[in-house]
Amino acid sequence: MPKQKTALVTGANRSIGFEIARRLAAEGYRVWLGSRDVGRGEEAARKLRDQGLDAHVLQLDVTSDESVASAIAELNRQTDHLDALVNNAGIADSFTHQPFDEPIEVVKAVYEVNTFGPIRLTQAALPLLKASDAGRVVMLSSELGSLQALLDPQNQFYGINALGYNSSKTALNAVTVSLAKAAEPFGIKINAADPGYTKTDMNGHSGYRTVEQAAEAPVRLAMLGPDGPTAGYFFDDQTLPW
């Protein structure tokens, strides 16, 4: 009998992360919702369990070595493998500053969540991903991380010049490529997904895409078959330029 598929989604107590977790659980995955606030995470997991889905909360702060180590240790107690890791947690504090005025402390804080967090967690989860028959890692990036897009005056995001946020996603794209190359010998596929300008708390619900639309690419990449891509950067079914 095949083992039940398992997934960990960070920042999963609301918005895009919650929808990704819901979709994976609906596909039969046992899903852990990574959440800094256990209470909010448990409330979100309960909503999924009320729908008959296999959902659990995992206390997790991706900016903390100790929290990540503790979370992975707990995950090891509950499962012997991890089929999908979705690095969804992110912050967007840069948008209130102009590049020359953005405090370095803000830039560092954005990188801690958006760039170093996915590195920290993916490295820690590697043994569980290797124990899967087909480990998959998805990085929630943004078209704001595409250098080509940001240099194209015709691109809708050309005028958005958020130093810390944009560069943190560009760095995350480079991280995706590096880790994907390192993971390939283990059969692990690692890709980046752009959810698009989605209506979430992060942007005051000003986005024009729904969380359901935003979850499409991350869920597809989390469930890739053996012939699926790795080291790719996707918006819906389109490949984005780095």
C-alpha positions as CSV (number, residue, x, y, z in Angstrom):
1,M,0.0,0.0,0.0
2,P,1.5,3.4,-1.0
3,K,2.4,5.9,1.8
4,Q,0.1,8.8,2.2
5,K,1.5,12.0,0.6
6,T,2.6,14.7,3.1
7,A,3.1,18.4,2.8
8,L,4.3,21.3,4.9
9,V,3.2,24.8,3.9
10,T,4.7,27.9,5.7
11,G,2.6,30.9,6.6
12,A,-0.4,28.7,6.1
13,N,-2.9,30.1,8.6
14,R,-4.3,32.6,6.1
15,S,-4.5,33.8,2.5
16,I,-2.5,32.1,-0.2
17,G,-0.8,29.7,2.2
18,F,-4.1,28.5,3.6
19,E,-5.5,27.9,0.1
20,I,-2.4,26.0,-0.9
21,A,-2.8,23.8,2.2
22,R,-6.5,23.3,1.6
23,R,-5.9,22.3,-2.0
24,L,-3.1,19.8,-1.2
25,A,-5.2,18.3,1.6
26,A,-8.2,18.0,-0.8
27,E,-5.8,16.0,-3.1
28,G,-5.3,13.5,-0.2
29,Y,-2.1,15.0,1.3
30,R,-1.6,15.0,5.1
31,V,-0.8,18.7,5.5
32,W,1.0,20.6,8.2
33,L,0.2,24.3,8.4
34,G,3.4,26.1,9.5
35,S,2.4,29.1,11.6
36,R,4.3,31.4,14.0
37,D,1.1,31.8,16.1
38,V,0.0,28.4,17.2
39,G,-3.5,29.6,18.1
40,R,-4.1,31.0,14.6
41,G,-2.6,28.0,13.0
42,E,-4.8,25.6,15.0
43,E,-7.8,27.7,14.1
44,A,-6.9,27.4,10.4
45,A,-6.2,23.6,10.7
46,R,-9.5,23.1,12.4
47,K,-11.4,24.7,9.5
48,L,-9.8,22.2,7.2
49,R,-10.5,19.3,9.5
50,D,-14.1,20.4,9.7
51,Q,-14.1,19.8,5.9
52,G,-12.9,16.3,6.4
53,L,-9.3,17.1,5.5
54,D,-6.1,15.8,7.2
55,A,-4.6,19.0,8.5
56,H,-2.3,19.8,11.5
57,V,-0.6,22.8,12.8
58,L,3.2,23.1,13.3
59,Q,4.6,26.0,15.3
60,L,7.2,27.6,13.0
61,D,9.1,30.8,12.7
62,V,11.3,30.6,9.6
63,T,13.6,33.4,10.8
64,S,14.7,31.3,13.8
65,D,17.2,28.4,13.6
66,E,15.8,27.1,16.9
67,S,12.2,27.2,15.8
68,V,13.0,25.5,12.5
69,A,15.0,22.8,14.2
70,S,12.2,22.2,16.7
71,A,9.6,22.1,14.0
72,I,11.5,19.6,11.9
73,A,12.1,17.5,15.0
74,E,8.3,17.5,15.7
75,L,7.6,16.7,12.0
76,N,10.0,13.7,12.3
77,R,8.0,12.4,15.2
78,Q,4.8,12.5,13.1
79,T,6.0,11.3,9.7
80,D,9.0,9.6,8.2
81,H,8.9,11.5,4.9
82,L,7.9,14.8,3.3
83,D,6.6,14.9,-0.2
84,A,6.1,18.6,-0.6
85,L,7.5,21.7,1.1
86,V,5.9,25.0,0.1
87,N,7.9,28.0,1.3
88,N,5.0,30.5,1.3
89,A,5.8,32.7,4.3
90,G,6.8,36.2,3.3
91,I,6.6,39.9,4.3
92,A,6.5,43.1,2.2
93,D,7.7,45.9,4.6
94,S,9.8,47.6,1.8
95,F,6.8,49.2,0.1
96,T,6.6,52.1,2.6
97,H,10.1,53.3,1.7
98,Q,12.0,54.7,-1.2
99,P,15.2,52.8,-2.1
100,F,17.6,55.4,-0.9
101,D,15.6,55.9,2.4
102,E,14.9,52.2,3.2
103,P,16.6,51.4,6.5
104,I,19.1,48.5,6.3
105,E,17.2,47.0,9.3
106,V,14.1,46.8,7.2
107,V,16.0,45.2,4.3
108,K,17.5,42.6,6.6
109,A,14.1,41.8,8.2
110,V,12.6,41.2,4.7
111,Y,15.5,39.0,3.7
112,E,15.2,37.0,6.9
113,V,11.7,35.9,6.0
114,N,11.7,36.0,2.2
115,T,15.2,34.6,1.4
116,F,16.9,33.2,4.4
117,G,13.8,31.5,5.8
118,P,13.3,29.3,2.7
119,I,17.0,28.4,2.8
120,R,16.9,27.6,6.5
121,L,13.8,25.4,6.2
122,T,14.7,23.6,3.0
123,Q,18.1,22.7,4.4
124,A,16.6,21.4,7.6
125,A,13.9,19.4,5.8
126,L,16.3,17.8,3.3
127,P,16.4,14.4,5.1
128,L,12.6,14.1,5.1
129,L,12.4,15.2,1.5
130,K,15.1,12.6,0.5
131,A,13.0,10.0,2.3
132,S,10.1,10.7,-0.2
133,D,9.9,8.9,-3.5
134,A,9.4,12.3,-5.1
135,G,10.3,15.3,-2.9
136,R,9.0,18.7,-4.2
137,V,9.9,22.2,-3.0
138,V,8.1,25.3,-4.1
139,M,9.4,28.8,-3.4
140,L,6.7,31.6,-3.4
141,S,8.5,34.2,-5.4
142,S,7.1,37.2,-7.4
143,E,7.5,38.8,-10.8
144,L,9.0,41.7,-8.8
145,G,12.0,39.4,-8.5
146,S,12.5,39.2,-12.2
147,L,15.3,41.5,-13.3
148,Q,14.1,41.3,-16.9
149,A,10.6,42.3,-16.0
150,L,11.8,45.2,-13.8
151,L,13.9,46.6,-16.6
152,D,11.0,46.4,-19.1
153,P,9.1,49.7,-19.3
154,Q,6.1,47.8,-20.8
155,N,5.9,45.5,-17.8
156,Q,3.0,46.3,-15.4
157,F,5.4,46.2,-12.4
158,Y,8.2,48.3,-13.9
159,G,7.4,51.3,-11.6
160,I,7.4,49.3,-8.4
161,N,10.9,49.8,-7.0
162,A,10.8,48.3,-3.5
163,L,14.5,47.7,-2.7
164,G,14.3,45.1,0.0
165,Y,11.3,43.2,-1.2
166,N,12.2,43.1,-4.9
167,S,15.8,42.1,-4.3
168,S,14.8,39.5,-1.7
169,K,12.7,37.7,-4.4
170,T,15.5,38.1,-6.9
171,A,17.8,36.4,-4.4
172,L,15.2,33.7,-3.7
173,N,15.1,33.0,-7.4
174,A,18.9,32.4,-7.4
175,V,18.5,30.3,-4.3
176,T,15.9,28.2,-6.2
177,V,18.3,27.5,-9.0
178,S,21.2,26.6,-6.7
179,L,19.2,24.3,-4.4
180,A,17.4,22.7,-7.4
181,K,20.8,21.8,-9.0
182,A,22.0,20.4,-5.6
183,A,18.8,18.4,-5.1
184,E,18.5,16.8,-8.6
185,P,20.6,13.8,-7.7
186,F,18.1,12.9,-5.0
187,G,15.1,13.1,-7.3
188,I,13.9,16.3,-5.6
189,K,12.5,19.0,-7.8
190,I,12.6,22.7,-6.7
191,N,10.8,25.5,-8.5
192,A,9.7,29.1,-7.9
193,A,6.1,30.2,-8.4
194,D,4.7,33.8,-8.8
195,P,1.2,34.0,-7.4
196,G,0.6,37.3,-9.1
197,Y,-0.9,40.4,-7.6
198,T,-3.3,38.7,-5.2
199,K,-5.8,40.2,-2.9
200,T,-4.2,39.5,0.6
201,D,-3.6,41.2,3.9
202,M,-0.1,42.0,2.7
203,N,-1.3,44.5,0.1
204,G,-4.4,45.7,1.9
205,H,-6.6,43.5,-0.3
206,S,-5.8,45.7,-3.3
207,G,-4.7,42.8,-5.6
208,Y,-6.8,41.7,-8.6
209,R,-6.3,38.0,-8.3
210,T,-8.0,35.6,-5.9
211,V,-6.2,33.2,-3.6
212,E,-7.7,30.4,-5.6
213,Q,-5.9,31.7,-8.7
214,A,-2.7,32.3,-6.8
215,A,-2.6,28.8,-5.5
216,E,-2.8,27.1,-8.9
217,A,0.9,27.2,-9.8
218,P,2.3,26.4,-6.3
219,V,-0.1,23.4,-6.0
220,R,0.8,22.1,-9.5
221,L,4.5,22.4,-8.7
222,A,4.1,20.7,-5.4
223,M,2.5,17.7,-7.1
224,L,4.8,17.4,-10.1
225,G,5.3,14.0,-11.7
226,P,8.7,12.6,-12.6
227,D,8.8,14.3,-15.9
228,G,8.1,17.8,-14.4
229,P,10.5,20.7,-14.5
230,T,13.0,21.7,-11.9
231,A,14.9,25.0,-11.4
232,G,12.0,26.8,-13.1
233,Y,10.1,30.1,-12.5
234,F,6.4,30.1,-13.2
235,F,3.3,32.2,-13.3
236,D,0.2,30.1,-13.8
237,D,1.3,27.9,-16.7
238,Q,3.8,30.4,-18.1
239,T,7.5,30.4,-17.7
240,L,8.9,33.7,-16.4
241,P,12.2,35.2,-17.3
242,W,14.7,35.3,-14.4
